[in-house]
Amino acid sequence: MDHINIGILSIQGDVEENILATRYCFKKLSCVGVVNEINNDTQISKLDGLIIPGGESTTIAKLSTVYQLLKKLQNKINCGMPVFGICAGLILLSKHINDKKIGQTNQIHMDLLDVEVERNHFGRQQNSFESDIEIMLHKMIKTKGIFIRSPSITKIGTNVQILSKLYDNIIAVRQNNIIATSFHPELTRDIVLYEYFISMAQKYHANTQI
């Protein structure tokens, strides 16, 4: 039976939480799909979508280059594969990265999402918080946002759509086949963003089978 293949970049971070959320989403949508941990470049060609989880963005970037993952993932995403970047994943996807304390950083990144982000915008680990937020997907949806050392998007390019704000801070965006959030949906019971992402992956899969 035909199925979609979702990968979770499993170098570091909330890998298991994203696997569970994706599997639950498959079940809820009655979608035939598999989810795999991605930790080497041989697994990339069969992917219909990729989730880059929250974690430590500099560590994920450094370790990803060891496995030659970033370049091949960049190519696959540039060819239209949907990608969902969460917190550290947002940072890794972005074109421009600053830090709230040290300013401009030189960390390795994928240079795909036309935004400027500020790391640790909402504070360090001890400043973590949860907030009610609204996010525009197919319609405006209310959900929970969990913020843990979260970045903020401070500038966006002309092709970037704002999906959500918190206190005038941009916390979720979409650019074509890329969606990214400052917060951690995998830590809540609400899988609306996973449903949205998987619908993107289903369309990509259908188009690549033609």
KOLVOBA-443788 format. One line per 2 residues: number of its first residue (from 0); their letters; for each residue x, y, z of N, C-alpha, C. Coordinates in nm, 4 decimals, padded with zeros to 6 digits, always signed. Atoms other than C-alpha are relative to their C-alpha. Layout:
! KOLVOBA-443788
NUM> A> X,Y,Z,X,Y,Z,X,Y,Z  ...
END
This chain:
! KOLVOBA-443788
0> MD> +00.0839,-00.1194,+00.0000,+00.0000,+00.0000,+00.0000,+00.0879,+00.1251,+00.0000  -00.0755,-00.1241,+00.0071,+00.1274,+00.3480,-00.0899,-00.0096,+00.0753,+00.1325
2> HI> -00.0007,-00.0720,-00.1265,+00.2271,+00.5575,+00.2087,+00.0925,+00.1200,-00.0105  -00.0924,-00.1124,-00.0050,+00.3946,+00.8865,+00.2950,+00.1069,-00.0281,+00.1055
4> NI> -00.1166,+00.0253,-00.0844,+00.7331,+00.8903,+00.4618,+00.0444,+00.1322,+00.0631  -00.0396,-00.1189,-00.0741,+00.7997,+01.1538,+00.7291,+00.1268,-00.0310,+00.0791
6> GI> -00.1230,+00.0170,-00.0754,+01.1490,+01.1925,+00.8710,+00.0110,+00.1004,+00.1133  -00.0326,-00.0886,-00.1121,+01.2527,+01.3378,+01.2063,+00.1522,+00.0075,+00.0077
8> LS> -00.1443,-00.0137,-00.0126,+01.6057,+01.4776,+01.2083,+00.0391,-00.0360,+00.1432  -00.0190,+00.0596,-00.1327,+01.7383,+01.2739,+01.4985,+00.1420,+00.0168,+00.0517
10> IQ> -00.1341,-00.0275,-00.0495,+02.0730,+01.4328,+01.5718,-00.0027,+00.0342,+00.1486  +00.0102,-00.0464,-00.1392,+01.9627,+01.5951,+01.8986,-00.1351,+00.0683,+00.0155
12> GD> +00.1236,-00.0738,-00.0251,+01.6509,+01.7393,+02.0604,-00.1203,-00.0896,+00.0246  +00.1269,+00.0659,-00.0334,+01.2842,+01.6411,+02.0977,-00.0412,-00.0991,-00.1086
14> VE> +00.0242,+00.0954,+00.1078,+01.3005,+01.3477,+01.8587,-00.1192,-00.0894,+00.0316  +00.1050,+00.0962,-00.0348,+01.0769,+01.0977,+02.0403,-00.1360,+00.0676,+00.0070
16> EN> +00.1268,-00.0719,-00.0099,+00.8091,+01.3590,+02.1120,-00.0591,+00.0272,-00.1386  +00.0485,-00.0251,+00.1361,+00.7877,+01.4423,+01.7415,-00.0419,-00.1284,-00.0706
18> IL> +00.0420,+00.1291,+00.0553,+00.7719,+01.0762,+01.6434,-00.1397,-00.0357,+00.0499  +00.1303,+00.0336,-00.0582,+00.4797,+01.0212,+01.8808,-00.1095,+00.0895,-00.0541
20> AT> +00.1004,-00.0934,+00.0519,+00.2976,+01.3341,+01.7634,-00.0344,-00.0321,-00.1455  +00.0234,+00.0326,+00.1408,+00.3391,+01.2345,+01.3980,-00.0799,-00.1288,-00.0141
22> RY> +00.0754,+00.1260,+00.0050,+00.2180,+00.8792,+01.4570,-00.1445,+00.0199,+00.0435  +00.1363,-00.0291,-00.0453,-00.0820,+01.0081,+01.6491,-00.0782,+00.0717,-00.1091
24> CF> +00.0640,-00.0723,+00.1086,-00.1571,+01.2414,+01.3608,-00.0393,-00.0940,-00.1139  +00.0340,+00.1007,+00.1001,-00.1429,+00.9546,+01.1107,-00.1289,-00.0733,+00.0391
26> KK> +00.1165,+00.0743,-00.0485,-00.3944,+00.7674,+01.3244,-00.1255,+00.0850,-00.0059  +00.1159,-00.0891,-00.0016,-00.6270,+01.0644,+01.3644,-00.0507,+00.0290,-00.1405
28> LS> +00.0369,-00.0319,+00.1375,-00.6225,+01.1384,+00.9907,-00.0303,-00.1254,-00.0822  +00.0122,+00.1267,+00.0723,-00.6497,+00.7679,+00.8973,+00.0919,-00.0006,-00.1219
30> CV> -00.1003,-00.0147,+00.1057,-00.3372,+00.8308,+00.6924,+00.0985,-00.1165,+00.0080  -00.1001,+00.1059,+00.0049,-00.1091,+00.5478,+00.5821,+00.1367,+00.0653,-00.0134
32> GV> -00.1284,-00.0665,+00.0018,+00.2346,+00.6715,+00.6731,+00.0988,-00.0658,+00.0939  -00.1061,+00.0474,-00.0886,+00.5653,+00.5885,+00.8342,+00.0805,+00.1215,+00.0445
34> VN> -00.0866,-00.1060,-00.0506,+00.7917,+00.8041,+01.0463,+00.1326,-00.0628,+00.0390  -00.1325,+00.0563,-00.0222,+01.1661,+00.7448,+01.0614,+00.0945,+00.1040,+00.0582
36> EI> -00.1070,-00.0864,-00.0483,+01.4596,+00.8887,+01.2506,+00.1032,+00.0147,-00.1106  -00.0951,-00.0275,+00.1073,+01.6934,+01.0541,+01.0018,+00.1329,+00.0427,+00.0609
38> NN> -00.1328,-00.0320,-00.0540,+02.0611,+01.0475,+01.0947,+00.1132,-00.0259,-00.0984  -00.1038,+00.0087,+00.1036,+02.2437,+00.9823,+00.7666,-00.0602,+00.0347,-00.1355
40> DT> +00.0484,-00.0556,+00.1257,+02.2193,+01.1100,+00.4112,-00.0596,-00.1032,-00.0944  +00.0574,+00.1021,+00.0880,+02.1184,+00.7755,+00.2558,-00.1508,-00.0116,+00.0148
42> QI> +00.1430,+00.0125,-00.0269,+01.7698,+00.8101,+00.4042,-00.0840,+00.1106,-00.0642  +00.0694,-00.1224,+00.0385,+01.6819,+01.1418,+00.2429,-00.0854,-00.0151,-00.1249
44> SK> +00.0639,+00.0020,+00.1317,+01.5771,+01.0464,-00.1100,-00.1467,-00.0431,+00.0044  +00.1367,+00.0520,-00.0048,+01.2574,+00.8664,-00.0047,-00.0954,+00.0832,+00.0857
46> LD> +00.0829,-00.0797,-00.0900,+01.1287,+01.1380,+00.2285,-00.1063,+00.0805,-00.0747  +00.1067,-00.0889,+00.0474,+00.7971,+01.3178,+00.1681,-00.0126,+00.1236,+00.0883
48> GL> +00.0040,-00.1140,-00.0907,+00.8496,+01.5559,+00.4589,+00.1005,-00.0207,+00.1115  -00.1001,+00.0060,-00.1061,+01.0980,+01.6403,+00.7313,-00.0381,+00.0930,+00.1131
50> II> +00.0164,-00.0833,-00.1190,+01.0593,+01.7697,+01.0869,+00.1376,+00.0186,+00.0636  -00.1229,-00.0309,-00.0735,+01.3571,+01.9453,+01.2451,-00.0419,+00.0420,+00.1397
52> PG> +00.0587,-00.0211,-00.1329,+01.2847,+01.9277,+01.6186,+00.0691,+00.1099,+00.0785  -00.0625,-00.0897,-00.0960,+01.3503,+02.1663,+01.9012,+00.1159,-00.0693,+00.0687
54> GE> -00.1196,+00.0523,-00.0656,+01.6809,+02.1243,+02.0818,+00.1026,+00.1115,+00.0089  -00.1078,-00.0984,-00.0002,+02.0159,+02.3017,+02.0674,+00.0458,+00.0197,-00.1441
56> ST> -00.0189,-00.0202,+00.1436,+02.0494,+02.4583,+01.7231,+00.1465,-00.0121,-00.0422  -00.1412,+00.0086,+00.0386,+02.4297,+02.4873,+01.7236,+00.0480,-00.1449,+00.0003
58> TI> -00.0383,+00.1411,-00.0056,+02.4692,+02.1222,+01.8264,-00.0572,-00.0762,-00.1183  +00.0621,+00.0674,+00.1135,+02.2216,+02.0008,+01.5642,+00.0753,+00.0330,-00.1276
60> AK> -00.0698,-00.0414,+00.1219,+02.4002,+02.2031,+01.2961,+00.1367,-00.0661,-00.0118  -00.1345,+00.0562,+00.0043,+02.7488,+02.0831,+01.3886,-00.0020,-00.1499,-00.0267
62> LS> +00.0047,+00.1446,+00.0167,+02.6523,+01.7178,+01.4132,-00.0587,-00.0387,-00.1344  +00.0582,+00.0298,+00.1302,+02.4425,+01.7299,+01.0960,+00.1044,+00.0032,-00.1104
64> TV> -00.1015,-00.0092,+00.1046,+02.7442,+01.8341,+00.8916,+00.0908,-00.1214,-00.0012  -00.0818,+00.1212,-00.0063,+02.9322,+01.5262,+01.0119,-00.0570,-00.1070,-00.0927
66> YQ> +00.0659,+00.1006,+00.0825,+02.6783,+01.3108,+00.8305,-00.0353,+00.0533,-00.1396  +00.0260,-00.0609,+00.1308,+02.6684,+01.5395,+00.5230,-00.1496,+00.0180,-00.0243
68> LL> +00.1452,-00.0104,+00.0112,+02.3019,+01.5864,+00.5953,-00.0454,+00.1349,-00.0537  +00.0569,-00.1307,+00.0278,+02.2581,+01.9597,+00.5622,-00.0076,+00.0319,-00.1490
70> KK> -00.0005,-00.0316,+00.1423,+02.3578,+01.9949,+00.1978,-00.1058,-00.0784,-00.0742  +00.0990,+00.0819,+00.0696,+02.1415,+01.7057,+00.0832,-00.1419,+00.0385,+00.0406
72> LQ> +00.1319,-00.0462,-00.0434,+01.8496,+01.8270,+00.2946,-00.0354,+00.1330,-00.0669  +00.0231,-00.1267,+00.0697,+01.8891,+02.1763,+00.1474,-00.0480,-00.0246,-00.1425
74> NK> +00.0374,+00.0297,+00.1381,+01.8694,+02.0316,-00.2024,-00.1406,-00.0568,-00.0093  +00.1323,+00.0638,+00.0010,+01.5643,+01.8215,-00.1215,-00.1095,+00.1032,+00.0305
76> IN> +00.0977,-00.1038,-00.0347,+01.3819,+02.1153,+00.0401,-00.0133,+00.0999,-00.1142  +00.0046,-00.0912,+00.1149,+01.4737,+02.3422,-00.2528,-00.0787,-00.0591,-00.1157
78> CG> +00.0776,+00.0670,+00.1045,+01.3091,+02.0841,-00.4785,-00.1470,-00.0186,+00.0394  +00.1421,-00.0028,-00.0352,+00.9820,+02.1214,-00.2876,-00.0430,-00.0849,+00.1165
80> MP> +00.0420,+00.0824,-00.1132,+00.9859,+01.8720,-00.0006,-00.0399,+00.0878,+00.1183  +00.0404,-00.0770,-00.1174,+00.7895,+02.0132,+00.2964,+00.0919,-00.0247,+00.1188
82> VF> -00.0802,+00.0100,-00.1208,+00.9860,+02.0854,+00.6135,-00.0671,+00.0816,+00.1090  +00.0609,-00.0632,-00.1166,+00.8622,+02.1785,+00.9605,+00.1114,+00.0210,+00.1021
84> GI> -00.1048,-00.0324,-00.0952,+01.1181,+02.3576,+01.1793,-00.0574,+00.0510,+00.1305  +00.0530,-00.0329,-00.1321,+01.0473,+02.3796,+01.5509,+00.1115,+00.0572,+00.0864
86> CA> -00.0942,-00.0664,-00.0901,+01.2396,+02.6277,+01.7688,+00.1431,-00.0063,-00.0559  -00.1335,+00.0139,+00.0576,+01.5971,+02.5137,+01.6971,-00.0072,-00.0261,-00.1496
88> GL> +00.0196,+00.0255,+00.1429,+01.4659,+02.3908,+01.3618,-00.0247,+00.1281,-00.0771  +00.0204,-00.1327,+00.0589,+01.3440,+02.7435,+01.2845,+00.1342,+00.0711,-00.0181
90> IL> -00.1308,-00.0661,+00.0064,+01.6907,+02.8797,+01.3641,+00.0862,-00.0616,-00.1092  -00.0837,+00.0702,+00.0972,+01.8636,+02.6157,+01.1527,-00.0411,+00.0295,-00.1438
92> LS> +00.0500,-00.0260,+00.1348,+01.6433,+02.6917,+00.8501,+00.0235,+00.1436,-00.0455  +00.0039,-00.1429,+00.0298,+01.6807,+03.0709,+00.8684,+00.1232,+00.0494,-00.0755
94> KH> -00.1099,-00.0629,+00.0732,+01.8950,+03.2976,+00.6522,+00.0894,+00.0833,+00.0909  -00.0760,-00.0907,-00.0857,+02.0029,+03.5350,+00.9316,-00.0294,-00.0324,+00.1464
96> IN> +00.0141,+00.0402,-00.1402,+02.0664,+03.4480,+01.2981,+00.0750,+00.0972,+00.0893  -00.0610,-00.0839,-00.1036,+02.1311,+03.6836,+01.5886,-00.0261,-00.0637,+00.1352
98> DK> +00.0212,+00.0430,-00.1376,+02.1582,+03.6193,+01.9609,-00.0327,+00.1225,+00.0843  +00.0442,-00.1148,-00.0795,+01.9893,+03.8415,+02.2175,+00.1145,+00.0662,+00.0745
100> KI> -00.1107,-00.0561,-00.0779,+02.3160,+03.8854,+02.4111,+00.1217,+00.0341,-00.0851  -00.1271,-00.0187,+00.0706,+02.5997,+03.8513,+02.1616,-00.0161,+00.0590,-00.1396
102> GQ> +00.0215,-00.0572,+00.1326,+02.4373,+03.9829,+01.8435,+00.0133,-00.1045,-00.1095  -00.0099,+00.0887,+00.1159,+02.5201,+03.8298,+01.5062,+00.0832,-00.1232,+00.0322
104> TN> -00.0717,+00.1253,-00.0216,+02.6282,+03.4664,+01.5147,+00.0500,-00.0544,-00.1333  -00.0541,+00.0638,+00.1197,+02.8276,+03.2587,+01.2699,-00.0296,-00.1496,-00.0011
106> QI> +00.0287,+00.1422,-00.0068,+02.6620,+02.9268,+01.3442,-00.0431,-00.0532,-00.1367  +00.0384,+00.0663,+00.1248,+02.6054,+02.6814,+01.0617,-00.1518,+00.0004,-00.0118
108> HM> +00.1441,+00.0001,+00.0218,+02.2590,+02.7134,+00.9091,-00.0289,-00.0368,-00.1446  +00.0384,+00.0522,+00.1304,+02.0629,+02.6055,+00.6014,-00.0329,+00.1097,-00.1007
110> DL> +00.0148,-00.1142,+00.0909,+01.9933,+02.9519,+00.4567,-00.1178,-00.0183,-00.0968  +00.1154,+00.0286,+00.0841,+01.6470,+02.8566,+00.3267,-00.1194,+00.0913,+00.0273
112> LD> +00.1167,-00.0778,-00.0398,+01.3859,+03.0535,+00.5191,+00.0395,+00.1472,+00.0094  -00.0405,-00.1401,+00.0129,+01.3989,+03.4258,+00.4376,-00.0485,+00.0831,+00.1197
114> VE> +00.0320,-00.0726,-00.1230,+01.3779,+03.5522,+00.7938,+00.1285,+00.0275,+00.0773  -00.1051,-00.0233,-00.0985,+01.6013,+03.6971,+01.0605,-00.0554,-00.0400,+00.1363
116> VE> +00.0459,+00.0458,-00.1313,+01.5750,+03.5297,+01.4006,+00.0951,+00.0475,+00.1086  -00.0804,-00.0321,-00.1175,+01.6954,+03.6227,+01.7449,-00.0108,-00.1158,+00.0976
118> RN> -00.0015,+00.1124,-00.0939,+01.7979,+03.3260,+01.9585,-00.0292,+00.0479,+00.1423  +00.0258,-00.0245,-00.1424,+01.6765,+03.3115,+02.3199,-00.0740,+00.1323,+00.0237
120> HF> +00.0700,-00.1286,-00.0103,+01.4483,+03.6103,+02.2580,-00.0848,+00.0082,+00.1262  +00.0916,+00.0009,-00.1142,+01.2087,+03.5058,+02.5346,+00.0688,-00.0408,+00.1297
122> GR> -00.0729,+00.0333,-00.1213,+01.4834,+03.4218,+02.7843,+00.0591,-00.1397,-00.0031  -00.0680,+00.1282,-00.0110,+01.6814,+03.1205,+02.8982,-00.0955,-00.1068,+00.0534
124> QQ> +00.0804,+00.1139,-00.0429,+01.5605,+02.7846,+03.0306,-00.0939,+00.0360,+00.1149  +00.0810,-00.0335,-00.1174,+01.4348,+02.9318,+03.3579,-00.1150,+00.0949,-00.0332
126> NS> +00.1069,-00.0911,+00.0428,+01.2165,+03.1775,+03.1636,-00.1046,-00.0689,-00.0865  +00.0972,+00.0746,+00.0797,+01.0163,+02.9020,+02.9904,-00.1420,+00.0299,+00.0459
128> FE> +00.1388,-00.0303,-00.0357,+00.6421,+02.9628,+02.9756,-00.0946,-00.0601,-00.1031  +00.1061,+00.0474,+00.0876,+00.3135,+02.8547,+02.8193,-00.0998,+00.1125,-00.0191
130> SD> +00.0934,-00.1081,+00.0284,+00.0665,+03.0874,+02.6513,-00.1057,-00.0464,-00.0996  +00.1017,+00.0187,+00.1031,-00.2620,+03.0762,+02.4624,+00.0407,+00.0816,-00.1224
132> IE> -00.0343,-00.0708,+00.1226,-00.1943,+03.1673,+02.0994,-00.1044,-00.0302,-00.1069  +00.0813,+00.0247,+00.1180,-00.3821,+03.1936,+01.7711,+00.0925,-00.0142,-00.1194
134> IM> -00.0835,+00.0250,+00.1169,-00.2380,+03.0582,+01.4488,-00.0882,-00.0155,-00.1230  +00.0773,+00.0033,+00.1233,-00.3670,+03.1063,+01.0944,+00.0498,-00.1132,-00.0887
136> LH> -00.0304,+00.1102,+00.0903,-00.3670,+02.7781,+00.9044,-00.1059,+00.0035,-00.1106  +00.1115,-00.0103,+00.0937,-00.6722,+02.6941,+00.6928,-00.1004,+00.1036,+00.0496
138> KM> +00.0804,-00.1025,-00.0660,-00.8509,+02.9211,+00.9386,+00.0722,+00.0371,+00.1291  -00.0620,-00.0365,-00.1268,-00.7654,+03.0960,+01.2650,-00.0317,-00.1054,+00.1052
140> IK> +00.0142,+00.1087,-00.0967,-00.7081,+02.8294,+01.5300,+00.0640,+00.0411,+00.1313  -00.0554,-00.0258,-00.1326,-00.6570,+02.8682,+01.9040,+00.0716,-00.1253,+00.0490
142> TK> -00.0777,+00.1132,-00.0503,-00.3910,+02.6482,+02.0593,+00.0889,+00.0476,+00.1143  -00.0953,-00.0329,-00.1057,-00.1217,+02.6404,+02.3270,+00.1401,+00.0103,-00.0593
144> GI> -00.1391,-00.0108,+00.0387,+00.2332,+02.7577,+02.2760,+00.0896,-00.0180,+00.1209  -00.0981,+00.0219,-00.1061,+00.5148,+02.6249,+02.4951,+00.1340,+00.0550,-00.0495
146> FI> -00.1203,-00.0720,+00.0412,+00.8239,+02.8459,+02.4806,+00.1152,-00.0351,+00.0931  -00.1167,+00.0427,-00.0770,+01.1590,+02.7044,+02.5950,+00.1249,+00.0504,-00.0719
148> RS> -00.1157,-00.0634,+00.0650,+01.4637,+02.9195,+02.5142,-00.0334,+00.0357,-00.1450  +00.0529,-00.0159,+00.1354,+01.2595,+03.0223,+02.2138,+00.0527,+00.1235,-00.0711
150> PS> -00.0366,-00.1159,+00.0804,+01.3686,+03.2498,+01.9317,-00.1234,+00.0814,-00.0366  +00.1047,-00.0809,+00.0608,+01.1642,+03.5294,+01.7819,+00.0447,+00.0352,-00.1407
152> IT> -00.0293,-00.0409,+00.1368,+01.1428,+03.6197,+01.4145,-00.0106,+00.1517,-00.0066  -00.0037,-00.1461,-00.0077,+01.2465,+03.9830,+01.3893,-00.0184,+00.0684,-00.1350
154> KI> +00.0211,-00.0543,+00.1348,+01.2372,+04.0354,+01.0112,-00.0413,-00.1134,-00.0920  +00.0419,+00.1013,+00.0968,+01.0697,+03.8532,+00.7225,+00.0178,+00.0527,-00.1413
156> GT> -00.0078,-00.0358,+00.1405,+01.1175,+03.8503,+00.3468,-00.1386,+00.0144,-00.0609  +00.1286,-00.0296,+00.0647,+00.8457,+03.9407,+00.0979,-00.0820,-00.1247,-00.0284
158> NV> +00.0711,+00.1240,+00.0319,+00.7573,+03.5760,+00.0308,-00.0378,-00.0806,+00.1244  +00.0266,+00.0704,-00.1263,+00.7087,+03.4856,+00.3978,-00.1344,+00.0446,+00.0574
160> QI> +00.1327,-00.0250,-00.0570,+00.3592,+03.4571,+00.5464,+00.0064,-00.0151,+00.1513  +00.0076,+00.0089,-00.1459,+00.3087,+03.5334,+00.9153,-00.1217,-00.0837,+00.0392
162> LS> +00.1081,+00.0865,-00.0461,+00.1018,+03.2598,+01.0788,-00.0451,+00.0333,+00.1419  +00.0359,-00.0265,-00.1396,+00.1123,+03.3721,+01.4429,+00.0949,+00.1022,+00.0597
164> KL> -00.0790,-00.0946,-00.0784,+00.2302,+03.6488,+01.6749,-00.0351,-00.0151,+00.1473  +00.0220,-00.0067,-00.1438,+00.2683,+03.6790,+02.0511,+00.0624,+00.1292,+00.0499
166> YD> -00.0488,-00.1305,-00.0476,+00.2970,+04.0260,+02.2059,+00.0770,+00.0733,-00.1111  -00.0613,-00.0643,+00.1174,+00.3817,+04.1608,+01.8568,+00.1277,-00.0689,-00.0486
168> NI> -00.1135,+00.0788,+00.0463,+00.6609,+03.9013,+01.8229,-00.0493,-00.1075,-00.0972  +00.0368,+00.1034,+00.0967,+00.6408,+03.6780,+01.5144,+00.0508,-00.1345,+00.0499
170> IA> -00.0364,+00.1298,-00.0579,+00.6359,+03.3168,+01.6345,-00.0292,-00.1186,-00.0916  +00.0233,+00.1082,+00.0958,+00.5225,+03.1143,+01.3307,-00.0136,+00.0598,-00.1393
172> VR> +00.0027,-00.0489,+00.1382,+00.5675,+03.1565,+00.9554,-00.0095,-00.1171,-00.0963  -00.0070,+00.0964,+00.1110,+00.5267,+02.9787,+00.6245,+00.0617,+00.0693,-00.1208
174> QN> -00.0575,-00.0446,+00.1270,+00.7336,+03.0218,+00.3094,-00.0048,-00.1187,-00.0950  +00.0176,+00.1103,+00.0954,+00.6126,+02.7929,+00.0303,-00.0081,-00.1339,+00.0726
176> NI> +00.0029,+00.1339,-00.0599,+00.7012,+02.4386,+00.1480,+00.0631,-00.0051,+00.1393  -00.0628,-00.0058,-00.1323,+00.8582,+02.5560,+00.4774,-00.0974,+00.0604,+00.1005
178> IA> +00.0683,-00.0608,-00.1132,+00.6714,+02.6096,+00.8038,+00.0926,-00.0085,+00.1205  -00.0905,-00.0039,-00.1149,+00.8457,+02.7059,+01.1258,-00.0657,+00.0736,+00.1151
180> TS> +00.0572,-00.0597,-00.1205,+00.7524,+02.7925,+01.4827,+00.1083,+00.0243,+00.1045  -00.0872,-00.0247,-00.1142,+00.9262,+02.9457,+01.7835,-00.0306,-00.0946,+00.1147
182> FH> +00.0488,+00.0796,-00.1135,+00.7251,+02.7263,+02.0189,+00.0018,-00.1493,-00.0318  -00.0136,+00.1453,+00.0067,+00.7040,+02.3512,+02.0797,-00.1368,-00.0690,-00.0026
184> PE> +00.1304,+00.0687,+00.0040,+00.3775,+02.1926,+01.9546,+00.0078,-00.1457,+00.0408  -00.0134,+00.1418,-00.0369,+00.5172,+01.8451,+02.0235,-00.0182,-00.0239,+00.1493
186> LT> +00.0149,+00.0132,-00.1456,+00.4883,+01.9149,+02.3978,-00.1423,+00.0244,+00.0474  +00.1411,-00.0171,-00.0348,+00.1130,+01.9747,+02.3858,-00.0787,-00.1185,-00.0549
188> RD> +00.0877,+00.1048,+00.0521,-00.1819,+01.7490,+02.3094,-00.0636,+00.0405,-00.1329  +00.0629,-00.0528,+00.1203,-00.2810,+01.9638,+02.0119,+00.0902,-00.0272,-00.1202
190> IV> -00.0827,+00.0382,+00.1147,-00.1575,+01.8224,+01.6795,-00.0413,+00.0749,-00.1272  +00.0515,-00.0713,+00.1171,-00.3163,+02.0819,+01.4497,+00.1119,+00.0369,-00.0969
192> LY> -00.1112,-00.0341,+00.0889,+00.0236,+02.1904,+01.3144,+00.0549,-00.1237,-00.0714  -00.0431,+00.1242,+00.0637,+00.1180,+01.8285,+01.2446,-00.0979,-00.0398,-00.1108
194> EY> +00.0996,+00.0271,+00.1032,-00.2080,+01.7812,+01.0546,+00.0241,+00.0880,-00.1226  -00.0261,-00.0952,+00.1072,-00.1296,+02.0906,+00.8497,+00.1248,-00.0418,-00.0782
196> FI> -00.1238,+00.0414,+00.0636,+00.2241,+01.9716,+00.7801,-00.0176,-00.1295,-00.0792  +00.0185,+00.1269,+00.0697,+00.1187,+01.6191,+00.6877,-00.0842,+00.0179,-00.1257
198> SM> +00.0765,-00.0282,+00.1220,-00.1375,+01.7585,+00.4431,+00.0919,+00.0542,-00.1102  -00.0997,-00.0471,+00.0960,+00.1556,+01.9393,+00.2752,+00.0810,-00.1176,-00.0546
200> AQ> -00.0784,+00.1170,+00.0411,+00.3534,+01.6138,+00.2675,-00.0804,-00.0919,-00.0915  +00.0856,+00.0828,+00.0854,+00.0584,+01.4258,+00.1165,-00.0067,+00.0564,-00.1418
202> KY> +00.0047,-00.0638,+00.1317,+00.0334,+01.6778,-00.1686,+00.1333,-00.0177,-00.0729  -00.1327,+00.0193,+00.0592,+00.4091,+01.6573,-00.2271,+00.0164,-00.1425,-00.0490
204> HA> -00.0104,+00.1409,+00.0368,+00.3952,+01.2779,-00.2310,-00.0811,-00.0294,-00.1254  +00.0872,+00.0239,+00.1164,+00.1046,+01.2756,-00.4767,+00.0617,+00.0573,-00.1271
206> NT> -00.0591,-00.0642,+00.1168,+00.2858,+01.5157,-00.7101,+00.1240,-00.0731,-00.0493  -00.1228,+00.0695,+00.0398,+00.6075,+01.3124,-00.7055,-00.0289,-00.1380,-00.0578
208> QI> +00.0366,+00.1307,+00.0565,+00.4173,+00.9952,-00.8034,-00.0525,+00.0110,-00.1418  +00.0575,-00.0196,+00.1343,+00.2840,+01.1470,-01.1260,+00.1048,-00.0339,-00.1073
END
